[in-house]
């Protein structure tokens, strides 16, 4: 699903707030099916909530970016949501 710039900005702000509260350890970038080389270079990189890069990445060569943020919960978040999956949507 393609997100608008406003939706992406809201996601970034939410991640930053959750990181400050100690609920979010960081985020990964989940690459889309037809992701560019810049996105593939992000695989496995964990970004703290305050350093989340903007999507689409500045080096993105695709006209339609399908990459998304994938949150990584902290231990505190896991204790609050035992058994519930952490979803960025």
Jmol script that loads the backbone (N, CA, C; Angstrom):
load data "model"
ATOM      1  N   UNK A   1       0.837  -1.184   0.000  1.00  0.00           N
ATOM      2  CA  UNK A   1       0.000   0.000   0.000  1.00  0.00           C
ATOM      3  C   UNK A   1       0.879   1.243   0.000  1.00  0.00           C
ATOM      4  N   UNK A   2       0.621   2.136  -0.910  1.00  0.00           N
ATOM      5  CA  UNK A   2       1.367   3.385  -1.001  1.00  0.00           C
ATOM      6  C   UNK A   2       0.819   4.379   0.017  1.00  0.00           C
ATOM      7  N   UNK A   3       1.723   5.021   0.758  1.00  0.00           N
ATOM      8  CA  UNK A   3       1.307   6.013   1.738  1.00  0.00           C
ATOM      9  C   UNK A   3       1.626   7.410   1.231  1.00  0.00           C
ATOM     10  N   UNK A   4       0.803   8.350   1.631  1.00  0.00           N
ATOM     11  CA  UNK A   4       1.023   9.744   1.255  1.00  0.00           C
ATOM     12  C   UNK A   4       2.136  10.335   2.122  1.00  0.00           C
ATOM     13  N   UNK A   5       2.751  11.428   1.687  1.00  0.00           N
ATOM     14  CA  UNK A   5       3.770  12.075   2.522  1.00  0.00           C
ATOM     15  C   UNK A   5       3.249  12.442   3.909  1.00  0.00           C
ATOM     16  N   UNK A   6       1.998  12.853   4.008  1.00  0.00           N
ATOM     17  CA  UNK A   6       1.426  13.204   5.316  1.00  0.00           C
ATOM     18  C   UNK A   6       1.342  11.969   6.219  1.00  0.00           C
ATOM     19  N   UNK A   7       0.952  10.841   5.658  1.00  0.00           N
ATOM     20  CA  UNK A   7       0.878   9.598   6.448  1.00  0.00           C
ATOM     21  C   UNK A   7       2.268   9.174   6.911  1.00  0.00           C
ATOM     22  N   UNK A   8       3.254   9.307   6.047  1.00  0.00           N
ATOM     23  CA  UNK A   8       4.627   8.954   6.409  1.00  0.00           C
ATOM     24  C   UNK A   8       5.133   9.875   7.509  1.00  0.00           C
ATOM     25  N   UNK A   9       4.844  11.175   7.414  1.00  0.00           N
ATOM     26  CA  UNK A   9       5.270  12.136   8.440  1.00  0.00           C
ATOM     27  C   UNK A   9       4.629  11.804   9.783  1.00  0.00           C
ATOM     28  N   UNK A  10       3.345  11.435   9.772  1.00  0.00           N
ATOM     29  CA  UNK A  10       2.678  11.046  11.029  1.00  0.00           C
ATOM     30  C   UNK A  10       3.326   9.803  11.622  1.00  0.00           C
ATOM     31  N   UNK A  11       3.683   8.848  10.786  1.00  0.00           N
ATOM     32  CA  UNK A  11       4.340   7.634  11.276  1.00  0.00           C
ATOM     33  C   UNK A  11       5.675   7.970  11.924  1.00  0.00           C
ATOM     34  N   UNK A  12       6.463   8.828  11.272  1.00  0.00           N
ATOM     35  CA  UNK A  12       7.759   9.213  11.834  1.00  0.00           C
ATOM     36  C   UNK A  12       7.590   9.904  13.182  1.00  0.00           C
ATOM     37  N   UNK A  13       6.619  10.830  13.280  1.00  0.00           N
ATOM     38  CA  UNK A  13       6.391  11.524  14.555  1.00  0.00           C
ATOM     39  C   UNK A  13       5.961  10.535  15.632  1.00  0.00           C
ATOM     40  N   UNK A  14       5.093   9.603  15.279  1.00  0.00           N
ATOM     41  CA  UNK A  14       4.637   8.606  16.251  1.00  0.00           C
ATOM     42  C   UNK A  14       5.811   7.760  16.731  1.00  0.00           C
ATOM     43  N   UNK A  15       6.697   7.350  15.823  1.00  0.00           N
ATOM     44  CA  UNK A  15       7.856   6.556  16.217  1.00  0.00           C
ATOM     45  C   UNK A  15       8.757   7.345  17.156  1.00  0.00           C
ATOM     46  N   UNK A  16       8.945   8.635  16.864  1.00  0.00           N
ATOM     47  CA  UNK A  16       9.795   9.459  17.716  1.00  0.00           C
ATOM     48  C   UNK A  16       9.194   9.602  19.114  1.00  0.00           C
ATOM     49  N   UNK A  17       7.887   9.782  19.204  1.00  0.00           N
ATOM     50  CA  UNK A  17       7.222   9.894  20.513  1.00  0.00           C
ATOM     51  C   UNK A  17       7.334   8.580  21.279  1.00  0.00           C
ATOM     52  N   UNK A  18       7.060   7.466  20.616  1.00  0.00           N
ATOM     53  CA  UNK A  18       7.161   6.162  21.280  1.00  0.00           C
ATOM     54  C   UNK A  18       8.583   5.879  21.746  1.00  0.00           C
ATOM     55  N   UNK A  19       9.571   6.322  20.980  1.00  0.00           N
ATOM     56  CA  UNK A  19      10.965   6.137  21.382  1.00  0.00           C
ATOM     57  C   UNK A  19      11.275   6.939  22.644  1.00  0.00           C
ATOM     58  N   UNK A  20      10.806   8.193  22.689  1.00  0.00           N
ATOM     59  CA  UNK A  20      11.023   9.030  23.888  1.00  0.00           C
ATOM     60  C   UNK A  20      10.370   8.427  25.117  1.00  0.00           C
ATOM     61  N   UNK A  21       9.212   7.757  24.934  1.00  0.00           N
ATOM     62  CA  UNK A  21       8.502   7.133  26.052  1.00  0.00           C
ATOM     63  C   UNK A  21       9.113   5.792  26.465  1.00  0.00           C
ATOM     64  N   UNK A  22      10.093   5.328  25.706  1.00  0.00           N
ATOM     65  CA  UNK A  22      10.737   4.060  26.020  1.00  0.00           C
ATOM     66  C   UNK A  22       9.967   2.844  25.531  1.00  0.00           C
ATOM     67  N   UNK A  23       8.975   3.052  24.661  1.00  0.00           N
ATOM     68  CA  UNK A  23       8.168   1.945  24.162  1.00  0.00           C
ATOM     69  C   UNK A  23       8.684   1.389  22.839  1.00  0.00           C
ATOM     70  N   UNK A  24       9.493   2.151  22.157  1.00  0.00           N
ATOM     71  CA  UNK A  24      10.001   1.739  20.862  1.00  0.00           C
ATOM     72  C   UNK A  24      11.518   1.726  20.907  1.00  0.00           C
ATOM     73  N   UNK A  25      12.099   0.594  20.525  1.00  0.00           N
ATOM     74  CA  UNK A  25      13.562   0.509  20.480  1.00  0.00           C
ATOM     75  C   UNK A  25      14.090   1.127  19.193  1.00  0.00           C
ATOM     76  N   UNK A  26      13.368   0.937  18.095  1.00  0.00           N
ATOM     77  CA  UNK A  26      13.798   1.470  16.810  1.00  0.00           C
ATOM     78  C   UNK A  26      12.875   1.018  15.706  1.00  0.00           C
ATOM     79  N   UNK A  27      13.313   1.233  14.469  1.00  0.00           N
ATOM     80  CA  UNK A  27      12.542   0.797  13.302  1.00  0.00           C
ATOM     81  C   UNK A  27      13.488   0.200  12.263  1.00  0.00           C
ATOM     82  N   UNK A  28      12.939  -0.691  11.470  1.00  0.00           N
ATOM     83  CA  UNK A  28      13.582  -1.197  10.259  1.00  0.00           C
ATOM     84  C   UNK A  28      12.804  -0.621   9.094  1.00  0.00           C
ATOM     85  N   UNK A  29      13.422  -0.596   7.925  1.00  0.00           N
ATOM     86  CA  UNK A  29      12.695  -0.254   6.714  1.00  0.00           C
ATOM     87  C   UNK A  29      12.355  -1.566   6.028  1.00  0.00           C
ATOM     88  N   UNK A  30      11.078  -1.788   5.840  1.00  0.00           N
ATOM     89  CA  UNK A  30      10.590  -2.967   5.146  1.00  0.00           C
ATOM     90  C   UNK A  30      10.495  -2.599   3.663  1.00  0.00           C
ATOM     91  N   UNK A  31      11.315  -3.279   2.845  1.00  0.00           N
ATOM     92  CA  UNK A  31      11.370  -2.916   1.428  1.00  0.00           C
ATOM     93  C   UNK A  31      10.174  -3.467   0.668  1.00  0.00           C
ATOM     94  N   UNK A  32       9.736  -2.721  -0.334  1.00  0.00           N
ATOM     95  CA  UNK A  32       8.629  -3.144  -1.185  1.00  0.00           C
ATOM     96  C   UNK A  32       9.071  -4.209  -2.181  1.00  0.00           C
ATOM     97  N   UNK A  33       8.112  -4.745  -2.924  1.00  0.00           N
ATOM     98  CA  UNK A  33       8.400  -5.809  -3.889  1.00  0.00           C
ATOM     99  C   UNK A  33       9.350  -5.362  -4.990  1.00  0.00           C
ATOM    100  N   UNK A  34       9.199  -4.140  -5.461  1.00  0.00           N
ATOM    101  CA  UNK A  34      10.034  -3.614  -6.540  1.00  0.00           C
ATOM    102  C   UNK A  34      10.931  -2.511  -5.987  1.00  0.00           C
ATOM    103  N   UNK A  35      11.600  -2.806  -4.885  1.00  0.00           N
ATOM    104  CA  UNK A  35      12.392  -1.788  -4.190  1.00  0.00           C
ATOM    105  C   UNK A  35      13.674  -1.461  -4.948  1.00  0.00           C
ATOM    106  N   UNK A  36      14.120  -0.236  -4.772  1.00  0.00           N
ATOM    107  CA  UNK A  36      15.354   0.224  -5.405  1.00  0.00           C
ATOM    108  C   UNK A  36      16.572  -0.286  -4.632  1.00  0.00           C
ATOM    109  N   UNK A  37      17.740  -0.061  -5.199  1.00  0.00           N
ATOM    110  CA  UNK A  37      18.995  -0.505  -4.580  1.00  0.00           C
ATOM    111  C   UNK A  37      19.211   0.183  -3.224  1.00  0.00           C
ATOM    112  N   UNK A  38      18.851   1.458  -3.133  1.00  0.00           N
ATOM    113  CA  UNK A  38      19.014   2.195  -1.872  1.00  0.00           C
ATOM    114  C   UNK A  38      18.215   1.534  -0.752  1.00  0.00           C
ATOM    115  N   UNK A  39      17.016   1.073  -1.077  1.00  0.00           N
ATOM    116  CA  UNK A  39      16.181   0.401  -0.073  1.00  0.00           C
ATOM    117  C   UNK A  39      16.783  -0.939   0.325  1.00  0.00           C
ATOM    118  N   UNK A  40      17.277  -1.680  -0.638  1.00  0.00           N
ATOM    119  CA  UNK A  40      17.877  -2.987  -0.328  1.00  0.00           C
ATOM    120  C   UNK A  40      19.105  -2.837   0.576  1.00  0.00           C
ATOM    121  N   UNK A  41      19.797  -1.722   0.483  1.00  0.00           N
ATOM    122  CA  UNK A  41      20.947  -1.476   1.355  1.00  0.00           C
ATOM    123  C   UNK A  41      20.521  -1.232   2.804  1.00  0.00           C
ATOM    124  N   UNK A  42      19.226  -0.962   3.030  1.00  0.00           N
ATOM    125  CA  UNK A  42      18.708  -0.699   4.375  1.00  0.00           C
ATOM    126  C   UNK A  42      18.332  -1.980   5.128  1.00  0.00           C
ATOM    127  N   UNK A  43      18.298  -3.104   4.433  1.00  0.00           N
ATOM    128  CA  UNK A  43      17.883  -4.368   5.054  1.00  0.00           C
ATOM    129  C   UNK A  43      18.820  -4.701   6.214  1.00  0.00           C
ATOM    130  N   UNK A  44      18.230  -4.960   7.368  1.00  0.00           N
ATOM    131  CA  UNK A  44      18.997  -5.326   8.557  1.00  0.00           C
ATOM    132  C   UNK A  44      19.462  -4.159   9.409  1.00  0.00           C
ATOM    133  N   UNK A  45      19.285  -2.946   8.935  1.00  0.00           N
ATOM    134  CA  UNK A  45      19.701  -1.769   9.704  1.00  0.00           C
ATOM    135  C   UNK A  45      18.565  -1.368  10.632  1.00  0.00           C
ATOM    136  N   UNK A  46      18.901  -1.179  11.895  1.00  0.00           N
ATOM    137  CA  UNK A  46      17.921  -0.719  12.878  1.00  0.00           C
ATOM    138  C   UNK A  46      18.212   0.740  13.201  1.00  0.00           C
ATOM    139  N   UNK A  47      17.185   1.567  13.053  1.00  0.00           N
ATOM    140  CA  UNK A  47      17.311   2.989  13.347  1.00  0.00           C
ATOM    141  C   UNK A  47      16.610   3.298  14.663  1.00  0.00           C
ATOM    142  N   UNK A  48      17.278   4.007  15.588  1.00  0.00           N
ATOM    143  CA  UNK A  48      16.585   4.459  16.788  1.00  0.00           C
ATOM    144  C   UNK A  48      15.446   5.400  16.382  1.00  0.00           C
ATOM    145  N   UNK A  49      14.439   5.526  17.226  1.00  0.00           N
ATOM    146  CA  UNK A  49      13.260   6.320  16.905  1.00  0.00           C
ATOM    147  C   UNK A  49      13.526   7.758  16.542  1.00  0.00           C
ATOM    148  N   UNK A  50      14.640   8.322  16.994  1.00  0.00           N
ATOM    149  CA  UNK A  50      14.926   9.724  16.710  1.00  0.00           C
ATOM    150  C   UNK A  50      15.738   9.909  15.420  1.00  0.00           C
ATOM    151  N   UNK A  51      16.140   8.834  14.751  1.00  0.00           N
ATOM    152  CA  UNK A  51      16.922   8.952  13.518  1.00  0.00           C
ATOM    153  C   UNK A  51      16.272   8.226  12.345  1.00  0.00           C
ATOM    154  N   UNK A  52      14.972   8.125  12.355  1.00  0.00           N
ATOM    155  CA  UNK A  52      14.254   7.414  11.293  1.00  0.00           C
ATOM    156  C   UNK A  52      14.389   8.185   9.984  1.00  0.00           C
ATOM    157  N   UNK A  53      14.925   7.549   8.930  1.00  0.00           N
ATOM    158  CA  UNK A  53      15.043   8.256   7.651  1.00  0.00           C
ATOM    159  C   UNK A  53      13.681   8.455   6.996  1.00  0.00           C
ATOM    160  N   UNK A  54      13.567   9.484   6.201  1.00  0.00           N
ATOM    161  CA  UNK A  54      12.310   9.757   5.486  1.00  0.00           C
ATOM    162  C   UNK A  54      12.156   8.773   4.331  1.00  0.00           C
ATOM    163  N   UNK A  55      10.902   8.403   4.097  1.00  0.00           N
ATOM    164  CA  UNK A  55      10.563   7.584   2.937  1.00  0.00           C
ATOM    165  C   UNK A  55       9.787   8.438   1.947  1.00  0.00           C
ATOM    166  N   UNK A  56       9.988   8.317   0.673  1.00  0.00           N
ATOM    167  CA  UNK A  56      11.011   7.482   0.064  1.00  0.00           C
ATOM    168  C   UNK A  56      12.401   8.017   0.392  1.00  0.00           C
ATOM    169  N   UNK A  57      13.369   7.117   0.392  1.00  0.00           N
ATOM    170  CA  UNK A  57      14.751   7.500   0.664  1.00  0.00           C
ATOM    171  C   UNK A  57      15.208   8.504  -0.386  1.00  0.00           C
ATOM    172  N   UNK A  58      16.121   9.378  -0.038  1.00  0.00           N
ATOM    173  CA  UNK A  58      16.574  10.401  -0.982  1.00  0.00           C
ATOM    174  C   UNK A  58      17.236   9.796  -2.214  1.00  0.00           C
ATOM    175  N   UNK A  59      17.810   8.594  -2.072  1.00  0.00           N
ATOM    176  CA  UNK A  59      18.470   7.942  -3.196  1.00  0.00           C
ATOM    177  C   UNK A  59      17.524   7.051  -4.005  1.00  0.00           C
ATOM    178  N   UNK A  60      16.245   7.032  -3.650  1.00  0.00           N
ATOM    179  CA  UNK A  60      15.272   6.161  -4.300  1.00  0.00           C
ATOM    180  C   UNK A  60      15.163   6.506  -5.783  1.00  0.00           C
ATOM    181  N   UNK A  61      15.170   5.466  -6.608  1.00  0.00           N
ATOM    182  CA  UNK A  61      15.085   5.651  -8.057  1.00  0.00           C
ATOM    183  C   UNK A  61      13.735   5.224  -8.624  1.00  0.00           C
ATOM    184  N   UNK A  62      12.807   4.841  -7.775  1.00  0.00           N
ATOM    185  CA  UNK A  62      11.487   4.392  -8.228  1.00  0.00           C
ATOM    186  C   UNK A  62      10.500   5.557  -8.199  1.00  0.00           C
ATOM    187  N   UNK A  63       9.566   5.541  -9.104  1.00  0.00           N
ATOM    188  CA  UNK A  63       8.543   6.573  -9.128  1.00  0.00           C
ATOM    189  C   UNK A  63       7.488   6.365  -8.058  1.00  0.00           C
ATOM    190  N   UNK A  64       7.360   5.130  -7.597  1.00  0.00           N
ATOM    191  CA  UNK A  64       6.337   4.779  -6.606  1.00  0.00           C
ATOM    192  C   UNK A  64       6.989   3.897  -5.537  1.00  0.00           C
ATOM    193  N   UNK A  65       7.333   4.480  -4.411  1.00  0.00           N
ATOM    194  CA  UNK A  65       8.002   3.753  -3.325  1.00  0.00           C
ATOM    195  C   UNK A  65       6.981   2.960  -2.516  1.00  0.00           C
ATOM    196  N   UNK A  66       7.261   1.689  -2.312  1.00  0.00           N
ATOM    197  CA  UNK A  66       6.376   0.841  -1.509  1.00  0.00           C
ATOM    198  C   UNK A  66       7.025   0.437  -0.185  1.00  0.00           C
ATOM    199  N   UNK A  67       8.142   1.034   0.148  1.00  0.00           N
ATOM    200  CA  UNK A  67       8.805   0.732   1.413  1.00  0.00           C
ATOM    201  C   UNK A  67       7.964   1.261   2.577  1.00  0.00           C
ATOM    202  N   UNK A  68       8.097   0.597   3.714  1.00  0.00           N
ATOM    203  CA  UNK A  68       7.361   1.000   4.907  1.00  0.00           C
ATOM    204  C   UNK A  68       8.272   0.895   6.123  1.00  0.00           C
ATOM    205  N   UNK A  69       7.850   1.566   7.184  1.00  0.00           N
ATOM    206  CA  UNK A  69       8.542   1.438   8.458  1.00  0.00           C
ATOM    207  C   UNK A  69       8.024   0.201   9.189  1.00  0.00           C
ATOM    208  N   UNK A  70       8.926  -0.515   9.840  1.00  0.00           N
ATOM    209  CA  UNK A  70       8.539  -1.661  10.653  1.00  0.00           C
ATOM    210  C   UNK A  70       9.085  -1.399  12.062  1.00  0.00           C
ATOM    211  N   UNK A  71       8.191  -1.144  13.031  1.00  0.00           N
ATOM    212  CA  UNK A  71       8.649  -0.812  14.377  1.00  0.00           C
ATOM    213  C   UNK A  71       9.248  -2.012  15.097  1.00  0.00           C
ATOM    214  N   UNK A  72      10.187  -1.715  15.991  1.00  0.00           N
ATOM    215  CA  UNK A  72      10.804  -2.725  16.844  1.00  0.00           C
ATOM    216  C   UNK A  72      10.521  -2.293  18.279  1.00  0.00           C
ATOM    217  N   UNK A  73       9.658  -3.027  18.945  1.00  0.00           N
ATOM    218  CA  UNK A  73       9.266  -2.663  20.296  1.00  0.00           C
ATOM    219  C   UNK A  73      10.368  -2.885  21.318  1.00  0.00           C
ATOM    220  N   UNK A  74      10.329  -2.099  22.370  1.00  0.00           N
ATOM    221  CA  UNK A  74      11.270  -2.264  23.474  1.00  0.00           C
ATOM    222  C   UNK A  74      10.758  -3.370  24.394  1.00  0.00           C
ATOM    223  N   UNK A  75      11.545  -3.724  25.364  1.00  0.00           N
ATOM    224  CA  UNK A  75      11.115  -4.727  26.344  1.00  0.00           C
ATOM    225  C   UNK A  75       9.879  -4.235  27.093  1.00  0.00           C
ATOM    226  N   UNK A  76       9.822  -2.946  27.375  1.00  0.00           N
ATOM    227  CA  UNK A  76       8.653  -2.370  28.053  1.00  0.00           C
ATOM    228  C   UNK A  76       7.402  -2.536  27.192  1.00  0.00           C
ATOM    229  N   UNK A  77       7.531  -2.313  25.891  1.00  0.00           N
ATOM    230  CA  UNK A  77       6.398  -2.478  24.972  1.00  0.00           C
ATOM    231  C   UNK A  77       5.952  -3.939  24.948  1.00  0.00           C
ATOM    232  N   UNK A  78       6.910  -4.862  24.933  1.00  0.00           N
ATOM    233  CA  UNK A  78       6.565  -6.288  24.917  1.00  0.00           C
ATOM    234  C   UNK A  78       5.809  -6.693  26.178  1.00  0.00           C
ATOM    235  N   UNK A  79       6.176  -6.116  27.302  1.00  0.00           N
ATOM    236  CA  UNK A  79       5.456  -6.433  28.543  1.00  0.00           C
ATOM    237  C   UNK A  79       4.024  -5.902  28.501  1.00  0.00           C
ATOM    238  N   UNK A  80       3.819  -4.756  27.863  1.00  0.00           N
ATOM    239  CA  UNK A  80       2.479  -4.174  27.762  1.00  0.00           C
ATOM    240  C   UNK A  80       1.588  -4.933  26.787  1.00  0.00           C
ATOM    241  N   UNK A  81       2.187  -5.444  25.734  1.00  0.00           N
ATOM    242  CA  UNK A  81       1.417  -6.084  24.667  1.00  0.00           C
ATOM    243  C   UNK A  81       1.787  -7.551  24.493  1.00  0.00           C
ATOM    244  N   UNK A  82       1.864  -8.281  25.575  1.00  0.00           N
ATOM    245  CA  UNK A  82       2.216  -9.692  25.503  1.00  0.00           C
ATOM    246  C   UNK A  82       1.191 -10.418  24.615  1.00  0.00           C
ATOM    247  N   UNK A  83       1.729 -11.084  23.592  1.00  0.00           N
ATOM    248  CA  UNK A  83       0.892 -11.855  22.696  1.00  0.00           C
ATOM    249  C   UNK A  83       0.243 -11.075  21.597  1.00  0.00           C
ATOM    250  N   UNK A  84       0.392  -9.754  21.567  1.00  0.00           N
ATOM    251  CA  UNK A  84      -0.208  -8.939  20.510  1.00  0.00           C
ATOM    252  C   UNK A  84       0.897  -8.492  19.554  1.00  0.00           C
ATOM    253  N   UNK A  85       0.704  -8.656  18.248  1.00  0.00           N
ATOM    254  CA  UNK A  85       1.741  -8.212  17.305  1.00  0.00           C
ATOM    255  C   UNK A  85       1.846  -6.688  17.270  1.00  0.00           C
ATOM    256  N   UNK A  86       3.059  -6.191  17.081  1.00  0.00           N
ATOM    257  CA  UNK A  86       3.307  -4.768  16.966  1.00  0.00           C
ATOM    258  C   UNK A  86       3.156  -4.383  15.516  1.00  0.00           C
ATOM    259  N   UNK A  87       2.212  -3.508  15.200  1.00  0.00           N
ATOM    260  CA  UNK A  87       1.901  -3.143  13.830  1.00  0.00           C
ATOM    261  C   UNK A  87       2.091  -1.642  13.635  1.00  0.00           C
ATOM    262  N   UNK A  88       2.717  -1.219  12.519  1.00  0.00           N
ATOM    263  CA  UNK A  88       2.923   0.215  12.289  1.00  0.00           C
ATOM    264  C   UNK A  88       1.661   0.918  11.816  1.00  0.00           C
ATOM    265  N   UNK A  89       0.616   0.208  11.465  1.00  0.00           N
ATOM    266  CA  UNK A  89      -0.607   0.843  10.928  1.00  0.00           C
ATOM    267  C   UNK A  89      -1.628   1.047  11.981  1.00  0.00           C
TER     268      UNK A  89
END
end "model"
wireframe off; spacefill off
backbone 0.3
color backbone group
